[in-house]
Amino acid sequence: MMRLQIEAGLLKAVPDTEVIAVGIGISANQSELETIASSEDNVIVASDIVDLESILEELLSAACDSKHVSRRAIHVGVGDREAAV
C-alpha cells in the first residue's frame, strides 16, 4: 500500500492532472481506489465487466468534466490485475 500511496501522490502532484480510479468486481478495494483518485468523486466502481459498459458514460463524463484539466489518468483494477492509462 505504501508504494501505491507514493505513486498516486506523485501522479496527483503533476499540474493539471486529475486521476479517476475505476474498480471492477467485488474484489475492487475501495480504500485503494480512493487513494489513487484525485477525490472520492473520481472513484467509479462496476460490479463486473458487463456493468463497465453501463458506467462508461459516467466514466467519460468524469474524465471530460473539468475544462481546466489537460492531462488525465485512469487506473483500472480487475481483481488482482491493474492497469494505468
URBEL-V872558 format. One record per residue. N is the residue number from 1. RES is the residue in three letters. OMEGA is omega in radians with two decimals (none if undefined). D_LAST is the distance of its C-alpha to the last C-alpha in whole Angstrom. Layout:
N_RES_OMEGA_D_LAST + N_RES_OMEGA_D_LAST
This chain:
1_MET_-3.12_20 + 2_MET_3.13_21 + 3_ARG_3.11_18 + 4_LEU_3.13_15 + 5_GLN_-3.14_17 + 6_ILE_-3.10_17 + 7_GLU_3.10_14 + 8_ALA_3.11_13 + 9_GLY_3.11_16 + 10_LEU_3.14_15 + 11_LEU_-3.12_12 + 12_LYS_3.14_14 + 13_ALA_3.12_17 + 14_VAL_-3.12_15 + 15_PRO_3.09_17 + 16_ASP_3.11_16 + 17_THR_3.06_13 + 18_GLU_-3.06_12 + 19_VAL_3.09_10 + 20_ILE_3.14_10 + 21_ALA_-3.14_11 + 22_VAL_3.08_11 + 23_GLY_-3.14_14 + 24_ILE_3.07_15 + 25_GLY_-3.08_19 + 26_ILE_3.14_22 + 27_SER_3.09_20 + 28_ALA_-3.08_17 + 29_ASN_-3.09_19 + 30_GLN_-3.13_19 + 31_SER_3.11_20 + 32_GLU_3.13_17 + 33_LEU_3.11_15 + 34_GLU_3.08_17 + 35_THR_-3.09_17 + 36_ILE_-3.02_13 + 37_ALA_3.09_13 + 38_SER_3.10_15 + 39_SER_3.11_18 + 40_GLU_3.09_19 + 41_ASP_-3.14_19 + 42_ASN_3.05_15 + 43_VAL_3.13_15 + 44_ILE_-3.12_15 + 45_VAL_3.05_17 + 46_ALA_-3.11_18 + 47_SER_3.10_20 + 48_ASP_-3.10_19 + 49_ILE_3.13_17 + 50_VAL_3.12_20 + 51_ASP_3.14_20 + 52_LEU_3.12_16 + 53_GLU_-3.12_17 + 54_SER_3.12_20 + 55_ILE_-3.12_17 + 56_LEU_3.13_15 + 57_GLU_3.09_17 + 58_GLU_3.14_17 + 59_LEU_3.13_13 + 60_LEU_3.10_14 + 61_SER_3.13_17 + 62_ALA_-3.11_15 + 63_ALA_-3.05_12 + 64_CYS_-3.01_15 + 65_ASP_-3.04_18 + 66_SER_3.12_18 + 67_LYS_-3.07_20 + 68_HIS_-3.10_19 + 69_VAL_-3.12_16 + 70_SER_3.12_14 + 71_ARG_3.12_11 + 72_ARG_3.07_8 + 73_ALA_3.11_6 + 74_ILE_3.12_5 + 75_HIS_-3.12_6 + 76_VAL_3.08_8 + 77_GLY_3.06_11 + 78_VAL_-3.06_14 + 79_GLY_-3.14_17 + 80_ASP_3.12_17 + 81_ARG_-3.09_14 + 82_GLU_3.04_10 + 83_ALA_3.07_7 + 84_ALA_3.14_4 + 85_VAL_none_0
